[in-house]
Amino acid sequence: MNTNRRDALWIFRAALKAADPYRAVLAHFRCDGRVITFGRSRYPLPGFDRIQVIGAGKAGAAMARAVERVLGARITGGLVNVPETGGSKPRRVELNPSGHPIPDARGAGGAARMLEIAQAAGPRDLLICVISGGASAMLPAPVPRLTLEAKQEITRRLLRSGATIHEMNIVRKHMSSIKGGRLASSAWPATTLTLILSDVVGDDPRVIGSGPTVADPSTCEDARRILEHYGIEPPPTLEETPKPGDPALGRAHYEIVGSNRQAIQAAAAEARALGYRTFVLSTSIEGETRDIAAMHAAIAREVLASGQPARPPVCLLSGGETTVTVRGNGLGGRNQEFVLAAMLALSGAGPVTVLSAGTDGIDGPTDAAGAIAHSTILKKAVALGLDAREYLKNNDSYRFFEQLGALIKTGPTGTNVMDVRVLLVGERSAAAPSLSRRRRRNVRVFPVLD
């Protein structure tokens, strides 16, 4: 493995470590045996007769375990919808496997049970809600007269249309009996404390997981306009959500415990330690994947051509979540497509290594988190008879990189704070700082197909 390839994987690993949901919860949620500390707020334990944990998301299992570590036997039960993954489980909170990104009947059953828990809660109950990326799909509770099948079809069409996560979640809220603040309003007059691991640009709690415990300013008309914009017929039934100022949300509070910004900051620190002049372009990047890739490539070209904004070796970092408008019938995801589009845009520019991967370990409908490639990969592709432009045209980045040993496969990571993109411009000198032998032994470079 060449130096830049190894460095890029180490930088990505540093981002993943910073996004660990278990540690994130423990940093914001504590209990000394008498008082619960939630962010900057404090809640006396004697004020609650019953404490339950509910929620959903890719990090749901780890977040529930962290809450259980803090409160232990004080937790009387609960239920969290999670992906079908292994790993350790909490003892007092049930985990319910649920479909993602297309909602399924298992998720719907879990969502119905959470609504029952909320509706049965009284003024001396505490509901601790854990929400992370994937919660929108894993909490399907269709409004009356809307079938799960109809909701699944709308979700599929939005995913293929290139709709942003903000647009998708506005639609989801108004098709749901649990999203857009409706879970917390169902729990009134109980106290609801929501721990949120952000997977959206801007860390807006109304968008993360479609905000099941947060007031929603969007309307049914907003949802209809989004569906019509993408040529999707709105369902006959949409329902309004609780708005800011609704008294039923007066005892619902939230705390953002982790985000893409924290992950990128950790990646930047690792890159600097390795000897790269490091620049964080943005942690809020959205837009069409191919356009965003071209922009990143243009900055890398400028570094190579003029030494601006710095001389190589340079590390360019960005986070956020782009979208892919599907035009072909290939296999891939936004991160793999980013790397392929960037490689084409960097053709002939000079030495650049590009990594783009999802922190959840899942990129589109594939078993890869993303891809990593050096600018020489196009020559290798030609030698194998692979036409990179045709693969990009067909949205078939997975099969392209699979044949070149450039897929990143981490398996599900148990977290989700959007995507991490790393561009290493120029070659790092052998005399530059490197990881110590001790650190090297403790670093797990995630497997890549070779």
Summary of the structure (lengths in Angstrom):
residues: 450
radius of gyration: 22.5
end to end distance: 9.6
largest distance: 70.6
contacts: 1683
relative contact order: 0.14
helix: 39%
strand: 21%
